[in-house]
């Protein structure tokens, strides 16, 4: 007997869609599906903050499918995704639900990097009812009036924070301005930065804001380690990590495509069979590489952040953050590539001491790290770096030399010894401030140089 309180059996959902969900084993809704589906069925605008893997895709696909009038041959719903990989994923999921439900919905996949002329031919042959698109290609087709958007019922922005990060909000804005006033708006995002919130409120007067858990928390199935490489060669540390545990599939993240190329070559020179994925490789090469990874032809993949948000690679047992990204939220998405579907995962972030402040920022966001070091070919626990910092803070006023000086002066009890100690402390603090200022100047120079290199 069906549970009548189950979101998937809501009487407002078409029977074919209910049967299709059951066919693909969607019998118990996730938290995000429980909250979002009834809200969208009630035609309420919604902003959803939910972690990757929480089931948000079907949370909006069900109401979108339910809204489409099969007898009307025009674009009734649009779903945007910031990368072609994500758009393709959504298209595949939508096709799967269409097949299971038997609803003959015309779905069009529009993405940059794909054959535009072929897409035009498809639209001429059959007008789409649902469009799944990247922002740039969507705007291109809307501006050239290849299809009309004045009768769109549902407009969904998936991975909205990534859309912002990649600079696509302006494209979305230009399309959204052409939509009817009664369109249902829904935005799904792992995080809601202020700039994104302000943009969304431009089109949603009183949205229902749904927050499912804290997206910054790493899944409990993931062992999340932090490794200070110190003065060691970082590439050699990476090689050691990749080879000492023999992971089923290891994913290494770097910040730029140049660094991805560099690490791939280094690891290949060490005899490892390594695949690389970043925005600089062709679509054909990307698909071929992913197919080879899925077939188990590669044990190691080096990728840029695009892959962290745009690809869903099964079986990742180890994630290594070779570099801490400029946008700290990307760390969460990177680590989230492992430990999926309840399986155990392992993530290691490589840092140097000057990056510790960024780790503190991540911890404030809710990311917990276990501090480790490599000993005898194994990762073993080490003391939390802040314990050392706290100990140093207690002794900051008096270093070893001054502590001895104080003890000596106290024993002698000569007149004026307190003034001498005070002067010594003041001089020592002055010297320390000079050193700290010098350190900050050098650090700022390093950061500017790093930004210039990343910008190239």
ChimeraX attribute file (.defattr): number of C-alpha atoms within 10 A of each C-alpha:
attribute: neighborCount
match mode: 1-to-1
recipient: residues
	/A:1	3
	/A:2	8
	/A:3	11
	/A:4	10
	/A:5	8
	/A:6	12
	/A:7	21
	/A:8	26
	/A:9	19
	/A:10	16
	/A:11	10
	/A:12	13
	/A:13	19
	/A:14	18
	/A:15	14
	/A:16	15
	/A:17	22
	/A:18	21
	/A:19	17
	/A:20	20
	/A:21	21
	/A:22	16
	/A:23	14
	/A:24	13
	/A:25	9
	/A:26	14
	/A:27	16
	/A:28	14
	/A:29	16
	/A:30	15
	/A:31	16
	/A:32	23
	/A:33	21
	/A:34	15
	/A:35	17
	/A:36	27
	/A:37	24
	/A:38	18
	/A:39	16
	/A:40	22
	/A:41	18
	/A:42	12
	/A:43	17
	/A:44	17
	/A:45	24
	/A:46	22
	/A:47	25
	/A:48	25
	/A:49	24
	/A:50	24
	/A:51	25
	/A:52	18
	/A:53	12
	/A:54	17
	/A:55	15
	/A:56	22
	/A:57	18
	/A:58	23
	/A:59	23
	/A:60	24
	/A:61	18
	/A:62	23
	/A:63	23
	/A:64	23
	/A:65	25
	/A:66	19
	/A:67	18
	/A:68	21
	/A:69	12
	/A:70	15
	/A:71	9
	/A:72	10
	/A:73	13
	/A:74	21
	/A:75	23
	/A:76	25
	/A:77	24
	/A:78	21
	/A:79	25
	/A:80	26
	/A:81	25
	/A:82	28
	/A:83	25
	/A:84	22
	/A:85	21
	/A:86	24
	/A:87	23
	/A:88	20
	/A:89	18
	/A:90	22
	/A:91	21
	/A:92	13
	/A:93	14
	/A:94	21
	/A:95	15
	/A:96	14
	/A:97	21
	/A:98	20
	/A:99	15
	/A:100	18
	/A:101	21
	/A:102	13
	/A:103	17
	/A:104	11
	/A:105	19
	/A:106	18
	/A:107	20
	/A:108	20
	/A:109	20
	/A:110	25
	/A:111	25
	/A:112	17
	/A:113	11
	/A:114	14
	/A:115	10
	/A:116	13
	/A:117	9
	/A:118	10
	/A:119	14
	/A:120	14
	/A:121	10
	/A:122	12
	/A:123	14
	/A:124	12
	/A:125	8
	/A:126	13
	/A:127	18
	/A:128	21
	/A:129	23
	/A:130	24
	/A:131	21
	/A:132	25
	/A:133	26
	/A:134	27
	/A:135	29
	/A:136	20
	/A:137	18
	/A:138	24
	/A:139	19
	/A:140	14
	/A:141	16
	/A:142	15
	/A:143	14
	/A:144	9
	/A:145	10
	/A:146	14
	/A:147	17
	/A:148	16
	/A:149	19
	/A:150	14
	/A:151	16
	/A:152	22
	/A:153	21
	/A:154	27
	/A:155	21
	/A:156	23
	/A:157	22
	/A:158	24
	/A:159	23
	/A:160	29
	/A:161	24
	/A:162	23
	/A:163	23
	/A:164	18
	/A:165	13
	/A:166	12
	/A:167	13
	/A:168	17
	/A:169	21
	/A:170	15
	/A:171	17
	/A:172	19
	/A:173	16
	/A:174	14
	/A:175	19
	/A:176	17
	/A:177	10
	/A:178	15
	/A:179	18
	/A:180	14
	/A:181	13
	/A:182	11
	/A:183	21
	/A:184	23
	/A:185	21
	/A:186	26
	/A:187	25
	/A:188	23
	/A:189	23
	/A:190	23
	/A:191	21
	/A:192	19
	/A:193	13
	/A:194	9
	/A:195	10
	/A:196	19
	/A:197	15
	/A:198	12
	/A:199	14
	/A:200	22
	/A:201	12
	/A:202	9
	/A:203	18
	/A:204	18
	/A:205	9
	/A:206	11
	/A:207	17
	/A:208	16
	/A:209	14
	/A:210	16
	/A:211	18
	/A:212	15
	/A:213	13
	/A:214	14
	/A:215	22
	/A:216	22
	/A:217	15
	/A:218	21
	/A:219	20
	/A:220	12
	/A:221	15
	/A:222	21
	/A:223	19
	/A:224	23
	/A:225	19
	/A:226	22
	/A:227	20
	/A:228	19
	/A:229	19
	/A:230	11
	/A:231	8
	/A:232	10
	/A:233	9
	/A:234	17
	/A:235	15
	/A:236	14
	/A:237	15
	/A:238	19
	/A:239	15
	/A:240	14
	/A:241	20
	/A:242	22
	/A:243	11
	/A:244	11
	/A:245	12
	/A:246	12
	/A:247	18
	/A:248	13
	/A:249	21
	/A:250	24
	/A:251	28
	/A:252	25
	/A:253	29
	/A:254	22
	/A:255	19
	/A:256	22
	/A:257	20
	/A:258	16
	/A:259	18
	/A:260	23
	/A:261	19
	/A:262	15
	/A:263	23
	/A:264	23
	/A:265	16
	/A:266	16
	/A:267	19
	/A:268	13
	/A:269	11
	/A:270	11
	/A:271	9
	/A:272	17
	/A:273	14
	/A:274	21
	/A:275	23
	/A:276	23
	/A:277	25
	/A:278	19
	/A:279	15
	/A:280	12
	/A:281	11
	/A:282	12
	/A:283	15
	/A:284	10
	/A:285	12
	/A:286	18
	/A:287	13
	/A:288	12
	/A:289	18
	/A:290	20
	/A:291	13
	/A:292	13
	/A:293	20
	/A:294	14
	/A:295	9
	/A:296	13
	/A:297	14
	/A:298	18
	/A:299	18
	/A:300	25
	/A:301	22
	/A:302	26
	/A:303	26
	/A:304	24
	/A:305	22
	/A:306	22
	/A:307	23
	/A:308	20
	/A:309	20
	/A:310	20
	/A:311	18
	/A:312	15
	/A:313	16
	/A:314	14
	/A:315	20
	/A:316	24
	/A:317	21
	/A:318	28
	/A:319	29
	/A:320	24
	/A:321	21
	/A:322	22
	/A:323	18
	/A:324	19
	/A:325	18
	/A:326	12
	/A:327	10
	/A:328	14
	/A:329	17
	/A:330	17
	/A:331	22
	/A:332	22
	/A:333	21
	/A:334	24
	/A:335	26
	/A:336	25
	/A:337	26
	/A:338	28
	/A:339	24
	/A:340	18
	/A:341	11
	/A:342	11
	/A:343	13
	/A:344	16
	/A:345	22
	/A:346	21
	/A:347	24
	/A:348	23
	/A:349	23
	/A:350	19
	/A:351	20
	/A:352	15
	/A:353	12
	/A:354	9
	/A:355	12
	/A:356	14
	/A:357	10
	/A:358	15
	/A:359	19
	/A:360	14
	/A:361	12
	/A:362	18
	/A:363	14
	/A:364	11
	/A:365	16
	/A:366	15
	/A:367	18
	/A:368	18
	/A:369	19
	/A:370	15
	/A:371	19
	/A:372	19
	/A:373	17
	/A:374	16
	/A:375	9
	/A:376	7
	/A:377	12
	/A:378	13
	/A:379	16
	/A:380	12
	/A:381	15
	/A:382	13
	/A:383	11
	/A:384	13
	/A:385	12
	/A:386	12
	/A:387	10
	/A:388	10
	/A:389	12
	/A:390	11
	/A:391	10
	/A:392	13
	/A:393	12
	/A:394	10
	/A:395	12
	/A:396	14
	/A:397	14
	/A:398	18
	/A:399	15
	/A:400	9
	/A:401	9
	/A:402	15
	/A:403	13
	/A:404	12
	/A:405	16
	/A:406	19
	/A:407	10
	/A:408	12
	/A:409	16
	/A:410	13
	/A:411	9
	/A:412	10
	/A:413	10
	/A:414	9
	/A:415	9
	/A:416	9
	/A:417	15
	/A:418	14
	/A:419	10
	/A:420	14
	/A:421	17
	/A:422	12
	/A:423	12
	/A:424	16
	/A:425	17
	/A:426	13
	/A:427	12
	/A:428	17
	/A:429	16
	/A:430	12
	/A:431	12
	/A:432	14
	/A:433	12
	/A:434	11
	/A:435	12
	/A:436	12
	/A:437	12
	/A:438	12
	/A:439	13
	/A:440	12
	/A:441	12
	/A:442	12
	/A:443	13
	/A:444	12
	/A:445	12
	/A:446	12
	/A:447	12
	/A:448	12
	/A:449	12
	/A:450	11
	/A:451	12
	/A:452	10
	/A:453	11
	/A:454	14
	/A:455	8
	/A:456	7
